[in-house]
């Protein structure tokens, strides 16, 4: 199968490209720069010049392929409405190129669209009151193509997709603990965060391309809920700094960002049981706490970035 991938040179994208190629698929990757093109070529993919704002390039790339994986997102998280608009525009362009073909179209969302405080499953509707509502319009746009002859599906990734050279939420926690001398959690730290190793996430995307039924919502989640206090304690252990509870009103100041002050305190456990059943998938790589103990999170200065994967 020939798969067109957006975001193939980003954080999780290269693992997906490698997984697809290793499984025998050919990959063409959208490349918005020469650096992106070089990275895709190094992975064994064919670069396709363009960006998410280039509708002609998106349509041409999708039309020439046997399937599409959409990982990229453009814009600033400071303007979530603009993020949603751009995502829907790209998804719509990609999907329109596949209408009536029954080809697979796999788009990306996150489990943070789900309600807090209880375990959510794949059939759970996204919650407009969630912490990441900007992802919901893209989910709806992609799944809508299932009624138009496209085998469309959405992968909701865990907020923590961990692995080598992570640039997500966990490095922010590490960097904050280094800066402040304290590894912190909020309240009693019993709130739960889903997690998945990047290589396990890549396999979910590959299997979704190969066999996810039209209209499927899948959860890219290896661990349904890791207690936040456990994460903070592991970071404290690795850095040799104390672990401490913060009151909710202290969190934004400590982490340096109001969004993080909320995000690090919410309880968002999820199930991936249906995903495992549909795809015949089982996580095979390190857990988050194991990765913190043996990975590269403490090899150098952590990057303070909370970009989505």
N, C-alpha and C positions, 0 to 999 in steps of 0.2 A: 504494500500500500504506500502511496505517496502522500505525505502529511505536510500541510502548510502550518507553521507554528509562528505565532506572535509572542514576543517576550522570550524567545529562545536563548538570548544572550544575557538574560537578567540573573536573578538569584536562583530560583528553582528551575527556570527554563532549561539551562544546560543539562541538568539531570534528566529532564523529560526527553530532550533531543537524543541524549546518549541511550536512554532506555529504548526509545523507538528504533534507533539505528541498530542497536544490539539485537533487537527482536526481528530484524530483517526488513524494516520499513525504510523508505527513502524520505528524507526530510528537507524541505525548503523553509528557511527562516527569514522572517521580515527583519531587515537590517536598516536602521535609521542613520548609521554612521559607519565609517571605515573600521572603527574599532569593533563594532558589533559584527560586521561582516567577517573580520579576521577571526573573531572568537567562534563564530558559527562554522567557518571553514575548518578550524582546528578540531572541532567536534565531529567533523565528517558530514556536515550539512551544506546545502547550497544556499548562499545568501541571495535575498531578493530585496533590492533597494526600495525603501519606502518607510512610511511612518503611519501611526494610527490616524493621523489627520489626512492622509492621502487615500481617499476613497477608491480611486482608480487602481492603486497598487493593491489594496486589500481585496477588492473584487477580483482582480486578475489572479492574484496568488491563490485565492480560494477556488476559483473556477478551474484552475489547472490541476488541482489536487484531488485526491480521493477522500480527503477528510481534513478537518481543521482543528487545531488546538489553540485557543485564545488565552494567553497568559498575561499579555501586556496591559498596563493601565497608564494613562497619561494625565498629567495635571498635578495640582497641589492638594494635599490633604487638608490644607487650610481652607479650601473651597470645595466642600463635598458635593455641592450641587453641580459644579462644573465637572468634577470627576464622573459623576453619574451620567451627565449629558454626553461626555466624550465616550464613555464606555458603551452606552446604548447605541450611539452613532456607529461605532466600530462593529459591534455585534450585529447590528441591523445590516450593515454593508456586507459583512461576511456571510450572514445567513441568507440574504437575498441571492447571493451567487450560488447557493446550494439548493434552492427551492426545487422540489420535485425530483431530486436525485437519490434520495434515501442515503446520502453520504453522512458520515458522522461529523458532528460539530460539538466539540467539548469546550465549554467556557468555564471561567474561574470565578468563584465567590469565596466567602469565608464563613466559618461557623459563628462568628460574632454577629451575624444577622439574626440569630435565634434568641428566644426569650431567655432571660437570666433566671437563676434560682432553681432549675430543675433539669433533668436529663432530657435533651431533645433528640428526636430521631429524624431520619431523612424525609419522611412525609410531613414533618412539622412545617407549617408555613412560616416564612420569614416575618419578623416582627418589626413594623415601622418604628417602634419605640426602642429598638435595639441600639447598641453603640455604633453600628456600622450600616445605617439605613441606605447609604449611597450605593451599596452593592445590590440592593433589591431590584431596582429597575433593570439592571443587566441580567439578573437571573430570569426575570419575567420575559425579557426580550428574547433570550436564547431559547427558553422552554417553549415559547410561542411558536417557534419554527417546527416543533414536533407535529403540529397540525397541518403543516405545509410541505410534507414530504422530505423532512430533514430528520436524521436520527440525532437529535440534539439532546445534550445532557449538561448538567452543571456539577462541577466539583466544588464543594464547600471545604476549603482548606482550614485546618486548625490554625489558630493565631500564631502558634509557634511551630514553624517548619525548621527543624534544627539539623545541623550538620556542619561540615567544614566551611569556614569563612562566612558564617551566618552574619547577616546585617539586620536582623529583625529585633524583636522585643528583648530577647535574652541578653544580647550584648549591651543593651541600654541598662539592664539591671546590673550587669557586671561593671560597667563604666561608672554608674552611680555609686555602687558600693566602694569602688576604688576612690572616687572623688570625696565621698563623705566619711569613709571609714566605717560604714555601717551597712549591712545587708538587710534591707527592710521589707516587711510585708505589711498589709493593712488589716487592722482589727486583729482577729484571732488567726488570720491566714488560712482558714479552712476553705476559702473559695477555691474552686477548681478550674484549671485551664486545660483544654485539649492540646495534644502535641502529636507530631509525626516526624519521623526522620525523612530527610529530603529524598533519599533513594526509595523509601516506601511510597512517598507521595508520587514520585515519577511513575512507579508501577501502576498506581491507581489511574493516572491519566492514560497510560498506554492501554490498559485493559478497557477503559471507557471508550477509547477510539475503536478498539476491536469488537466490543460486544455489549456495551451499555444500551439498554432499550431506549427508544425514543421517549423523551419526556422525563428521564430519570434525574433525580437529585441524589448525588453521591456525597458521602462524607470522607474526605481525606484526613482520617484521624486514626492514629495508632494507639494512643492512650486517651481514653474518653475524658479524664479529669485528673490532673496532677495537682495536689494541694499546693497552693502558692507558698505557704510557709516552708514546705519541703524544698521548693526551688530556692528560696532565700537562704535556707540553712545550708544547702549544698554550696551555694556561691560563697557564703560566709566561711565555710570550712575550707574551700579552695583558696580563698584570699587571706585567710587567717584574721578575719575581722568579725566582730560580734554581730549577732542577728537580733533585730529589734522590731517590735510592733509600732506602727504609726496609727494615730487617729485619722479617720478619713479626711478631716480638714487640714491635716499636715501633708497629705500625699502629694498634692500638686506642687507645693514648694520643694519638697524633697526630691521628686523626680524631675522637676524643672519644666513641667508641661501639664496643663489642666486635663488634657485627654488621658495622659498616662496615669494621672492621679485617680481617674475613674476606672480606666481599663484594668489596672493592676489589682483592683478591689472587687471586680464583679465575679460572680459565680456562674460559669457558662459550660457546664459539662454536656457532652453529647454522646450519642451512640453511633457506631458505624456498622451495626449488625447487618442491616439490609445491604449495605455496600459490599460487605464481605460475601454475603450470600449471592448477590447478583453477579459479582465479578470473579468469585472463587479466589478472593484475595485474603492474605494473612500478612500482617507486618512481620518483617524478618530482620530488621536492623535495631540498633541500640535504642533504648528508652532515653527520654530527655535527661533524667538524672545520671544515667550511665554516661551519656555524651558529655555532660558537664564535668564528670570525673575523669574522662579519658580523651576528650576532644581538644580542639584548639582554642577554646573560649578564654583561656588564661595565658596564652602564648605571647600576647602583646596587648597593646592598648585596644580596648573594645571600641567599636565605632558606635557613636550615639545616633542611631537612625532607627525609626520605627516604620520603615516602608513596608507595605503589604507585599506578600510573596506572589 
